[in-house]
Amino acid sequence: MAFPVTNDRGLLVVHPSGKTTHADLVDTLKSIHGMDVEPSGSRLLVIDSASAYNPSHNEWNELGGLFANLLRKQFQRVAFVAHTDLHYGLGRQMQVILESEPGQFRVFRSEADARKWLADPKAA
């Protein structure tokens, strides 16, 4: 089941709750792919649920492909807020992998820092 996605003044926000599964994340990212979003300045914030989710190598590659598609087709910026060391480390790896994509993917420890980066048109 996909997680709810809210629109906070043009910022799409995904805030998983409860137990996070790979299928839930995939369903959520695929559902976002089908949404109409503003073509310019499109931003996405994904907040880690601090769950024990530990993706396999293949699962992580699948998520990377979905994020890459979102950057290519819909979003100029994607911020991922990681609450666990594992998810932060995986997110940093994802950030490096996605550097060649259009748009920007960044990992943060706090939602406030992520929102500040997403709101700043000059931030790199």
TORPA-4810 file (N, C-alpha, C, O; in nm, 3 decimals):
<nodes>
NODE_1_0.085_-0.118_0.000_0.000_0.000_0.000_0.089_0.124_0.000_0.182_0.134_0.080_M
NODE_2_0.061_0.216_-0.087_0.139_0.339_-0.097_0.115_0.427_0.025_0.006_0.428_0.083_A
NODE_3_0.218_0.502_0.063_0.206_0.597_0.173_0.135_0.722_0.123_0.139_0.752_0.004_F
NODE_4_0.069_0.794_0.214_0.003_0.918_0.171_0.104_1.022_0.124_0.214_1.033_0.178_P
NODE_5_0.065_1.098_0.023_0.147_1.206_-0.029_0.064_1.333_-0.014_-0.049_1.340_-0.062_V
NODE_6_0.121_1.433_0.052_0.050_1.559_0.071_0.117_1.669_-0.010_0.235_1.661_-0.043_T
NODE_7_0.039_1.771_-0.042_0.091_1.887_-0.114_0.094_2.005_-0.017_-0.010_2.055_0.025_N
NODE_8_0.215_2.047_0.017_0.235_2.157_0.111_0.283_2.279_0.033_0.403_2.304_0.022_D
NODE_9_0.187_2.355_-0.022_0.217_2.475_-0.102_0.315_2.445_-0.216_0.414_2.515_-0.234_R
NODE_10_0.286_2.342_-0.292_0.368_2.307_-0.407_0.480_2.209_-0.378_0.547_2.163_-0.470_G
NODE_11_0.500_2.176_-0.252_0.601_2.078_-0.213_0.528_1.946_-0.184_0.446_1.939_-0.092_L
NODE_12_0.560_1.843_-0.262_0.501_1.712_-0.233_0.579_1.648_-0.119_0.702_1.646_-0.121_L
NODE_13_0.506_1.597_-0.020_0.569_1.539_0.099_0.520_1.396_0.118_0.400_1.369_0.121_V
NODE_14_0.617_1.305_0.131_0.588_1.165_0.162_0.637_1.141_0.304_0.754_1.162_0.335_V
NODE_15_0.546_1.097_0.391_0.584_1.073_0.530_0.535_0.933_0.570_0.426_0.917_0.624_H
NODE_16_0.618_0.832_0.543_0.578_0.695_0.578_0.555_0.682_0.728_0.619_0.749_0.809_P
NODE_17_0.462_0.596_0.763_0.438_0.570_0.904_0.426_0.420_0.924_0.391_0.346_0.832_S
NODE_18_0.455_0.379_1.045_0.447_0.236_1.075_0.562_0.161_1.011_0.668_0.217_0.983_G
NODE_19_0.540_0.034_0.989_0.643_-0.051_0.931_0.658_-0.020_0.782_0.561_-0.023_0.707_K
NODE_20_0.780_0.011_0.741_0.807_0.041_0.601_0.853_-0.085_0.531_0.943_-0.154_0.577_T
NODE_21_0.790_-0.114_0.418_0.833_-0.227_0.337_0.879_-0.173_0.201_0.844_-0.062_0.161_T
NODE_22_0.957_-0.253_0.133_1.004_-0.214_0.001_0.886_-0.192_-0.094_0.884_-0.095_-0.170_H
NODE_23_0.789_-0.280_-0.088_0.672_-0.268_-0.177_0.599_-0.136_-0.151_0.552_-0.073_-0.246_A
NODE_24_0.588_-0.094_-0.025_0.523_0.033_0.007_0.597_0.150_-0.057_0.535_0.240_-0.115_D
NODE_25_0.730_0.150_-0.046_0.809_0.259_-0.104_0.797_0.260_-0.255_0.780_0.367_-0.316_L
NODE_26_0.804_0.144_-0.317_0.792_0.135_-0.463_0.654_0.185_-0.507_0.644_0.264_-0.601_V
NODE_27_0.549_0.140_-0.440_0.414_0.184_-0.475_0.400_0.335_-0.462_0.338_0.400_-0.546_D
NODE_28_0.459_0.391_-0.356_0.450_0.535_-0.334_0.522_0.612_-0.445_0.466_0.706_-0.502_T
NODE_29_0.646_0.573_-0.476_0.721_0.643_-0.580_0.655_0.628_-0.716_0.655_0.723_-0.795_L
NODE_30_0.597_0.512_-0.745_0.526_0.494_-0.871_0.400_0.579_-0.876_0.365_0.631_-0.982_K
NODE_31_0.330_0.593_-0.763_0.209_0.675_-0.762_0.244_0.822_-0.782_0.169_0.896_-0.847_S
NODE_32_0.358_0.866_-0.728_0.403_1.005_-0.748_0.436_1.027_-0.895_0.410_1.134_-0.949_I
NODE_33_0.494_0.927_-0.958_0.532_0.938_-1.099_0.412_0.971_-1.186_0.426_1.038_-1.288_H
NODE_34_0.297_0.925_-1.147_0.177_0.950_-1.226_0.104_1.079_-1.192_0.003_1.111_-1.255_G
NODE_35_0.152_1.153_-1.092_0.084_1.276_-1.050_0.121_1.393_-1.139_0.231_1.399_-1.195_M
NODE_36_0.028_1.486_-1.152_0.057_1.612_-1.220_0.123_1.704_-1.119_0.068_1.730_-1.012_D
NODE_37_0.241_1.754_-1.154_0.310_1.850_-1.069_0.350_1.969_-1.154_0.358_1.960_-1.276_V
NODE_38_0.375_2.080_-1.087_0.417_2.200_-1.160_0.546_2.171_-1.234_0.638_2.113_-1.175_E
NODE_39_0.557_2.209_-1.362_0.676_2.175_-1.439_0.803_2.246_-1.393_0.912_2.191_-1.408_P
NODE_40_0.791_2.365_-1.337_0.912_2.434_-1.293_0.911_2.446_-1.141_0.808_2.474_-1.080_S
NODE_41_1.025_2.424_-1.082_1.037_2.435_-0.938_0.979_2.319_-0.862_0.956_2.328_-0.741_G
NODE_42_0.954_2.209_-0.930_0.893_2.094_-0.866_0.986_2.035_-0.761_1.104_2.012_-0.786_S
NODE_43_0.929_2.012_-0.642_1.009_1.964_-0.529_0.938_1.850_-0.459_0.815_1.846_-0.449_R
NODE_44_1.019_1.756_-0.409_0.967_1.639_-0.339_1.047_1.620_-0.212_1.170_1.625_-0.214_L
NODE_45_0.978_1.597_-0.101_1.040_1.569_0.028_0.995_1.431_0.074_0.876_1.406_0.089_L
NODE_46_1.091_1.341_0.096_1.061_1.207_0.145_1.121_1.197_0.285_1.241_1.216_0.303_V
NODE_47_1.037_1.167_0.383_1.081_1.160_0.521_1.087_1.015_0.564_0.988_0.941_0.555_I
NODE_48_1.204_0.974_0.612_1.227_0.838_0.660_1.144_0.813_0.785_1.134_0.900_0.872_D
NODE_49_1.085_0.696_0.794_1.002_0.663_0.909_1.083_0.610_1.028_1.025_0.576_1.131_S
NODE_50_1.215_0.604_1.015_1.303_0.550_1.120_1.271_0.403_1.148_1.290_0.355_1.260_A
NODE_51_1.223_0.335_1.046_1.190_0.194_1.062_1.315_0.108_1.048_1.424_0.159_1.024_S
NODE_52_1.297_-0.019_1.063_1.408_-0.115_1.050_1.425_-0.161_0.905_1.491_-0.262_0.880_A
NODE_53_1.365_-0.090_0.811_1.375_-0.127_0.669_1.521_-0.134_0.628_1.597_-0.039_0.647_Y
NODE_54_1.560_-0.247_0.572_1.698_-0.270_0.529_1.693_-0.332_0.389_1.684_-0.454_0.375_N
NODE_55_1.699_-0.247_0.286_1.681_-0.298_0.150_1.799_-0.383_0.103_1.913_-0.360_0.141_P
NODE_56_1.768_-0.480_0.020_1.872_-0.559_-0.045_1.937_-0.474_-0.153_1.890_-0.364_-0.184_S
NODE_57_2.045_-0.523_-0.209_2.114_-0.452_-0.317_2.019_-0.428_-0.434_2.012_-0.317_-0.487_H
NODE_58_1.945_-0.530_-0.473_1.851_-0.517_-0.586_1.738_-0.419_-0.554_1.696_-0.342_-0.640_N
NODE_59_1.689_-0.423_-0.429_1.583_-0.330_-0.390_1.634_-0.186_-0.394_1.564_-0.095_-0.439_E
NODE_60_1.758_-0.165_-0.346_1.815_-0.031_-0.346_1.834_0.020_-0.489_1.809_0.137_-0.518_W
NODE_61_1.877_-0.068_-0.578_1.890_-0.031_-0.719_1.755_0.007_-0.779_1.745_0.102_-0.858_N
NODE_62_1.651_-0.066_-0.742_1.517_-0.035_-0.792_1.473_0.103_-0.744_1.418_0.181_-0.823_E
NODE_63_1.496_0.133_-0.617_1.460_0.265_-0.565_1.539_0.374_-0.637_1.485_0.481_-0.668_L
NODE_64_1.667_0.349_-0.662_1.750_0.445_-0.735_1.694_0.474_-0.872_1.692_0.590_-0.916_G
NODE_65_1.649_0.371_-0.941_1.588_0.390_-1.073_1.461_0.472_-1.066_1.436_0.555_-1.153_G
NODE_66_1.381_0.449_-0.963_1.257_0.525_-0.949_1.287_0.672_-0.918_1.223_0.762_-0.973_L
NODE_67_1.383_0.697_-0.829_1.422_0.836_-0.800_1.480_0.902_-0.926_1.451_1.019_-0.953_F
NODE_68_1.561_0.829_-1.002_1.618_0.884_-1.126_1.507_0.924_-1.222_1.515_1.031_-1.283_A
NODE_69_1.405_0.840_-1.237_1.293_0.873_-1.325_1.219_0.998_-1.278_1.178_1.080_-1.359_N
NODE_70_1.202_1.011_-1.146_1.135_1.130_-1.093_1.216_1.256_-1.122_1.159_1.360_-1.153_L
NODE_71_1.349_1.246_-1.112_1.433_1.361_-1.141_1.432_1.395_-1.290_1.436_1.512_-1.328_L
NODE_72_1.426_1.294_-1.374_1.426_1.317_-1.520_1.295_1.378_-1.568_1.295_1.462_-1.658_R
NODE_73_1.185_1.336_-1.508_1.056_1.369_-1.566_0.972_1.468_-1.487_0.885_1.534_-1.545_K
NODE_74_0.996_1.482_-1.355_0.902_1.563_-1.277_0.965_1.662_-1.181_0.911_1.772_-1.163_Q
NODE_75_1.074_1.628_-1.119_1.122_1.708_-1.007_1.260_1.767_-1.031_1.349_1.700_-1.083_F
NODE_76_1.274_1.893_-0.993_1.406_1.956_-0.998_1.485_1.924_-0.872_1.608_1.920_-0.875_Q
NODE_77_1.415_1.902_-0.762_1.482_1.872_-0.636_1.405_1.766_-0.559_1.283_1.768_-0.549_R
NODE_78_1.482_1.672_-0.504_1.427_1.570_-0.416_1.513_1.569_-0.290_1.636_1.556_-0.298_V
NODE_79_1.450_1.583_-0.175_1.520_1.577_-0.046_1.473_1.452_0.028_1.354_1.422_0.034_A
NODE_80_1.569_1.381_0.085_1.540_1.261_0.164_1.590_1.286_0.306_1.709_1.312_0.326_F
NODE_81_1.501_1.279_0.403_1.537_1.297_0.543_1.554_1.159_0.605_1.459_1.081_0.613_V
NODE_82_1.675_1.130_0.649_1.708_0.999_0.706_1.722_1.009_0.858_1.795_1.094_0.909_A
NODE_83_1.651_0.922_0.928_1.655_0.924_1.074_1.745_0.816_1.134_1.770_0.816_1.254_H
NODE_84_1.794_0.726_1.051_1.885_0.623_1.102_2.019_0.636_1.029_2.025_0.687_0.917_T
NODE_85_2.124_0.590_1.094_2.256_0.596_1.031_2.260_0.513_0.903_2.319_0.555_0.803_D
NODE_86_2.196_0.396_0.904_2.193_0.311_0.785_2.127_0.385_0.669_2.181_0.388_0.559_L
NODE_87_2.011_0.443_0.693_1.938_0.510_0.586_2.012_0.635_0.540_2.008_0.670_0.421_H
NODE_88_2.080_0.703_0.631_2.159_0.820_0.591_2.275_0.777_0.499_2.300_0.840_0.396_Y
NODE_89_2.343_0.671_0.537_2.454_0.621_0.455_2.407_0.575_0.318_2.470_0.604_0.217_G
NODE_90_2.296_0.502_0.316_2.241_0.458_0.187_2.196_0.578_0.104_2.214_0.581_-0.018_L
NODE_91_2.138_0.677_0.171_2.095_0.796_0.101_2.211_0.873_0.041_2.200_0.926_-0.070_G
NODE_92_2.323_0.880_0.113_2.441_0.948_0.060_2.494_0.874_-0.063_2.537_0.937_-0.160_R
NODE_93_2.491_0.741_-0.059_2.531_0.664_-0.177_2.438_0.696_-0.294_2.483_0.713_-0.407_Q
NODE_94_2.308_0.703_-0.265_2.211_0.735_-0.370_2.238_0.874_-0.426_2.228_0.896_-0.547_M
NODE_95_2.273_0.968_-0.340_2.301_1.104_-0.384_2.416_1.105_-0.484_2.409_1.175_-0.585_Q
NODE_96_2.520_1.028_-0.458_2.635_1.021_-0.549_2.593_0.956_-0.682_2.631_1.004_-0.789_V
NODE_97_2.517_0.850_-0.674_2.473_0.779_-0.795_2.387_0.870_-0.883_2.396_0.864_-1.006_I
NODE_98_2.304_0.954_-0.821_2.210_1.037_-0.895_2.268_1.171_-0.939_2.197_1.252_-0.998_L
NODE_99_2.396_1.196_-0.912_2.458_1.323_-0.952_2.454_1.345_-1.103_2.452_1.460_-1.147_E
NODE_100_2.453_1.240_-1.181_2.453_1.254_-1.327_2.312_1.280_-1.383_2.297_1.305_-1.502_S
NODE_101_2.212_1.275_-1.298_2.074_1.298_-1.343_2.044_1.447_-1.343_2.108_1.524_-1.271_E
NODE_102_1.946_1.488_-1.425_1.902_1.627_-1.414_1.836_1.646_-1.278_1.782_1.550_-1.221_P
NODE_103_1.839_1.763_-1.227_1.781_1.785_-1.094_1.880_1.746_-0.986_1.993_1.706_-1.013_G
NODE_104_1.836_1.758_-0.864_1.923_1.733_-0.750_1.854_1.643_-0.648_1.735_1.658_-0.620_Q
NODE_105_1.930_1.549_-0.593_1.885_1.461_-0.486_1.980_1.486_-0.369_2.101_1.474_-0.386_F
NODE_106_1.927_1.519_-0.253_2.011_1.544_-0.135_1.954_1.471_-0.014_1.834_1.447_-0.004_R
NODE_107_2.044_1.436_0.076_2.008_1.365_0.199_2.031_1.458_0.317_2.131_1.530_0.323_V
NODE_108_1.939_1.455_0.412_1.946_1.539_0.530_1.916_1.459_0.655_1.854_1.353_0.650_F
NODE_109_1.961_1.511_0.768_1.931_1.452_0.899_1.805_1.513_0.960_1.739_1.450_1.043_R
NODE_110_1.772_1.636_0.918_1.655_1.701_0.977_1.559_1.750_0.868_1.600_1.790_0.760_S
NODE_111_1.432_1.745_0.901_1.331_1.794_0.808_1.345_1.944_0.786_1.323_1.993_0.676_E
NODE_112_1.382_2.018_0.891_1.397_2.163_0.879_1.506_2.198_0.779_1.488_2.288_0.697_A
NODE_113_1.620_2.128_0.783_1.728_2.154_0.688_1.686_2.118_0.545_1.719_2.189_0.450_D
NODE_114_1.613_2.008_0.531_1.566_1.967_0.399_1.469_2.071_0.341_1.480_2.107_0.224_A
NODE_115_1.378_2.117_0.422_1.281_2.217_0.375_1.351_2.348_0.339_1.314_2.416_0.243_R
NODE_116_1.453_2.384_0.417_1.527_2.508_0.388_1.597_2.496_0.252_1.593_2.590_0.173_K
NODE_117_1.661_2.381_0.225_1.727_2.359_0.098_1.626_2.360_-0.018_1.651_2.420_-0.123_W
NODE_118_1.513_2.295_0.001_1.412_2.289_-0.104_1.354_2.427_-0.135_1.318_2.454_-0.249_L
NODE_119_1.346_2.513_-0.035_1.288_2.646_-0.053_1.386_2.747_-0.112_1.344_2.850_-0.165_A
NODE_120_1.516_2.720_-0.103_1.618_2.816_-0.147_1.651_2.794_-0.295_1.712_2.694_-0.330_D
NODE_121_1.610_2.887_-0.383_1.635_2.867_-0.526_1.784_2.872_-0.562_1.822_2.827_-0.670_P
NODE_122_1.869_2.924_-0.475_2.012_2.935_-0.504_2.091_2.819_-0.446_2.210_2.806_-0.477_K
NODE_123_2.032_2.737_-0.365_2.105_2.627_-0.301_2.149_2.525_-0.405_2.077_2.495_-0.500_A
NODE_124_2.269_2.473_-0.384_2.321_2.371_-0.476_2.329_2.238_-0.406_2.370_2.139_-0.466_A
</nodes>
